[in-house]
Amino acid sequence: MNCRLGRIEQKNKHQIKVLEKLMQERVSAETMECHYRINQRATLERLADERKQVPYLKRRDALQFWCMSKIQDLDVRMPAETQYYKLLHSPSVDHSLVDSDPEGLPLLSLISEESSSSLATYVNVLPSPGAGPNNDVQSLEFGDTLEVFSQRPVEATFIQERANLHAMEVTQRFFETVSTQLERWYERKIQEAQKVAEQKAMQDRASLLEKINTLEEELQKLRTNTNTNS
């Protein structure tokens, strides 16, 4: 009887060890599977977020390209180097007329800063009150400037350049505003996706811990039943 009881006890101990080993392997396998599922779900969510952001990135790049093309068009339309000229009064023109209506004069003495040293004479083409129709050229004098008609009003050019500069500033501000809004929107979406992923990870972890506790309880019950039978 003692030998038989000893064999039964050894057999029960061996079965308990086998069951414990099986339960440990099962728990480790469940744990690895849960971790794998969590990582796989996080990877899939990250890929889905990246796919959702691709069209928005393309739109932002297209908008940026459009704004830059508009700015380059404005740069091309504007003159590369703006030349400033100094208007000089003709000696034969009454200064009272110049002071009262400077834009109504038919003649303008146009001299550039770059060519002021090369021009040595001037031709006065403004008819004087007592001059005849053939008396167009009155005198040539060294050291004076050449008087010519103004083909392009300086004031109109200045207004056009100012309008171009204003358009460039408006375009740049619009581009900066849109870029800032897009960046804020992307940051907000990324934060929301991170929060959702963290919540799902916490839920998966809680379910994993619950499964582990259930397996441990089952293992404890098996041990108790084995001890009771022995």
C-alpha positions as CSV (number, residue, x, y, z in Angstrom):
1,M,0.0,0.0,0.0
2,N,2.8,2.4,0.9
3,C,4.5,1.7,-2.4
4,R,1.3,2.2,-4.3
5,L,0.6,5.4,-2.5
6,G,4.1,6.6,-3.2
7,R,3.7,5.9,-6.9
8,I,0.4,7.7,-7.0
9,E,1.9,10.7,-5.2
10,Q,4.9,10.8,-7.6
11,K,2.5,10.6,-10.5
12,N,0.4,13.4,-9.2
13,K,3.5,15.6,-8.6
14,H,4.6,14.9,-12.2
15,Q,1.2,15.8,-13.5
16,I,1.2,19.0,-11.5
17,K,4.6,20.0,-12.9
18,V,3.4,19.2,-16.4
19,L,0.3,21.3,-15.9
20,E,2.3,24.2,-14.4
21,K,4.6,24.1,-17.4
22,L,1.7,24.0,-19.8
23,M,0.0,26.9,-18.1
24,Q,3.2,29.0,-18.1
25,E,3.7,28.3,-21.8
26,R,0.1,29.2,-22.4
27,V,0.4,32.4,-20.4
28,S,3.6,33.4,-22.2
29,A,2.0,32.6,-25.6
30,E,-1.1,34.7,-24.8
31,T,1.1,37.5,-23.6
32,M,3.2,37.5,-26.8
33,E,0.1,37.3,-28.9
34,C,-1.4,40.3,-27.2
35,H,1.8,42.3,-27.5
36,Y,2.0,41.4,-31.2
37,R,-1.6,42.5,-31.7
38,I,-1.1,45.7,-29.9
39,N,2.0,46.5,-32.0
40,Q,0.3,45.5,-35.2
41,R,-2.7,47.6,-34.5
42,A,-0.5,50.6,-33.6
43,T,1.4,50.1,-36.9
44,L,-1.8,49.9,-38.9
45,E,-3.2,53.0,-37.3
46,R,0.1,54.9,-38.0
47,L,0.0,53.9,-41.6
48,A,-3.6,54.8,-41.9
49,D,-2.9,58.3,-40.5
50,E,0.0,58.7,-42.9
51,R,-2.2,57.7,-45.8
52,K,-4.8,60.2,-44.7
53,Q,-2.2,63.0,-44.5
54,V,-0.8,62.3,-48.0
55,P,-3.6,64.2,-49.9
56,Y,-3.3,67.2,-47.5
57,L,0.4,67.3,-48.0
58,K,0.0,67.2,-51.8
59,R,-2.5,70.1,-51.5
60,R,-0.2,72.1,-49.3
61,D,2.7,71.5,-51.8
62,A,0.4,72.5,-54.7
63,L,-0.7,75.7,-52.9
64,Q,2.9,76.5,-52.1
65,F,4.0,76.0,-55.7
66,W,1.1,78.2,-56.9
67,C,2.0,81.0,-54.4
68,M,5.7,80.9,-55.3
69,S,4.8,81.0,-59.1
70,K,2.7,84.1,-58.5
71,I,5.5,85.8,-56.6
72,Q,8.0,84.9,-59.3
73,D,5.6,86.3,-62.0
74,L,5.4,89.6,-60.0
75,D,9.2,89.6,-59.7
76,V,9.6,89.2,-63.5
77,R,7.1,91.9,-64.3
78,M,8.9,94.4,-62.1
79,P,12.0,96.2,-63.6
80,A,15.3,94.6,-62.5
81,E,16.9,98.0,-61.7
82,T,14.9,101.1,-61.1
83,Q,16.6,104.2,-62.5
84,Y,15.9,107.4,-60.8
85,Y,16.2,110.6,-62.8
86,K,16.5,114.2,-61.8
87,L,14.2,116.7,-63.5
88,L,15.8,120.0,-64.3
89,H,14.0,123.2,-65.5
90,S,14.8,124.8,-68.8
91,P,16.5,128.2,-68.6
92,S,13.9,129.6,-71.1
93,V,10.9,128.5,-69.0
94,D,9.3,130.8,-66.6
95,H,9.7,129.5,-63.0
96,S,6.3,130.8,-62.0
97,L,4.8,128.4,-64.5
98,V,6.8,125.5,-63.2
99,D,5.7,126.2,-59.6
100,S,2.1,126.5,-60.5
101,D,1.7,123.5,-62.9
102,P,4.8,121.4,-63.1
103,E,3.0,118.5,-64.9
104,G,1.7,120.8,-67.7
105,L,5.1,121.6,-69.1
106,P,5.8,120.0,-72.5
107,L,9.5,119.7,-71.9
108,L,11.4,117.9,-69.1
109,S,15.1,118.0,-68.6
110,L,15.8,114.3,-68.0
111,I,19.3,113.3,-66.8
112,S,20.4,110.1,-65.3
113,E,22.9,109.8,-62.6
114,E,25.0,107.4,-64.7
115,S,25.0,109.6,-67.9
116,S,25.3,113.1,-66.3
117,S,29.1,113.2,-66.8
118,S,28.9,112.2,-70.5
119,L,26.4,114.8,-71.6
120,A,28.1,118.1,-72.3
121,T,25.6,120.2,-74.1
122,Y,21.9,120.8,-74.1
123,V,19.4,121.7,-76.9
124,N,16.6,124.0,-75.9
125,V,13.6,123.0,-78.0
126,L,11.0,125.0,-76.1
127,P,9.8,127.9,-78.4
128,S,10.3,131.3,-76.8
129,P,7.5,133.9,-77.1
130,G,9.2,136.0,-79.7
131,A,10.8,133.2,-81.7
132,G,9.9,132.2,-85.2
133,P,8.9,128.7,-86.4
134,N,12.4,128.0,-87.7
135,N,14.1,129.2,-84.6
136,D,14.1,125.7,-82.9
137,V,17.7,125.5,-81.7
138,Q,18.9,128.6,-79.8
139,S,22.3,127.8,-78.3
140,L,24.7,125.0,-77.5
141,E,26.6,125.5,-74.2
142,F,29.2,123.3,-72.6
143,G,28.4,121.8,-69.1
144,D,24.6,121.8,-69.5
145,T,22.2,118.9,-70.0
146,L,20.1,117.7,-72.9
147,E,16.4,118.5,-72.7
148,V,14.1,115.8,-74.1
149,F,10.4,114.9,-73.9
150,S,9.4,112.5,-71.2
151,Q,8.2,109.3,-73.0
152,R,7.1,107.6,-69.8
153,P,5.7,109.4,-66.8
154,V,7.7,108.8,-63.7
155,E,4.7,109.1,-61.5
156,A,2.8,106.3,-63.4
157,T,5.8,104.0,-63.2
158,F,6.1,104.6,-59.5
159,I,2.4,103.8,-58.9
160,Q,2.7,100.6,-60.9
161,E,5.8,99.5,-59.0
162,R,4.0,100.3,-55.7
163,A,1.0,98.3,-56.8
164,N,3.3,95.3,-57.7
165,L,5.0,95.5,-54.3
166,H,1.6,95.6,-52.6
167,A,0.5,92.5,-54.5
168,M,3.7,90.7,-53.6
169,E,3.1,91.5,-49.9
170,V,-0.5,90.3,-50.0
171,T,0.5,87.1,-51.7
172,Q,3.3,86.4,-49.2
173,R,1.0,87.1,-46.3
174,F,-1.6,84.8,-47.7
175,F,0.9,82.0,-48.2
176,E,2.3,82.5,-44.7
177,T,-1.3,82.4,-43.2
178,V,-2.3,79.3,-45.1
179,S,1.0,77.5,-44.2
180,T,0.5,78.4,-40.5
181,Q,-3.1,77.1,-40.5
182,L,-2.1,73.9,-42.2
183,E,0.7,73.2,-39.8
184,R,-1.7,73.8,-36.8
185,W,-4.2,71.5,-38.4
186,Y,-1.6,68.8,-38.9
187,E,-0.4,69.1,-35.3
188,R,-3.9,68.9,-34.0
189,K,-4.7,65.8,-36.0
190,I,-1.5,64.1,-34.9
191,Q,-2.3,64.8,-31.3
192,E,-5.8,63.4,-31.7
193,A,-4.4,60.2,-33.4
194,Q,-1.8,59.8,-30.5
195,K,-4.6,60.1,-27.9
196,V,-6.7,57.5,-29.7
197,A,-3.7,55.2,-30.0
198,E,-2.9,55.6,-26.3
199,Q,-6.5,54.9,-25.3
200,K,-6.6,51.7,-27.4
201,A,-3.2,50.6,-26.0
202,M,-4.5,51.1,-22.5
203,Q,-7.7,49.1,-23.3
204,D,-5.6,46.3,-24.8
205,R,-3.3,46.2,-21.8
206,A,-6.3,46.0,-19.5
207,S,-7.8,43.1,-21.4
208,L,-4.4,41.4,-21.5
209,L,-4.0,41.7,-17.7
210,E,-7.5,40.3,-17.3
211,K,-6.7,37.3,-19.4
212,I,-3.5,36.7,-17.4
213,N,-5.4,36.9,-14.1
214,T,-8.0,34.4,-15.5
215,L,-5.2,32.0,-16.5
216,E,-3.6,32.3,-13.1
217,E,-6.9,31.6,-11.4
218,E,-7.4,28.5,-13.5
219,L,-3.9,27.3,-12.7
220,Q,-4.5,27.9,-9.0
221,K,-7.8,25.8,-9.2
222,L,-5.9,23.0,-11.0
223,R,-3.3,23.0,-8.3
224,T,-6.0,22.9,-5.6
225,N,-7.9,20.0,-7.3
226,T,-4.7,18.1,-7.7
227,N,-3.7,18.5,-4.1
228,T,-7.3,17.5,-3.0
229,N,-7.2,14.3,-5.1
230,S,-3.8,13.4,-3.8
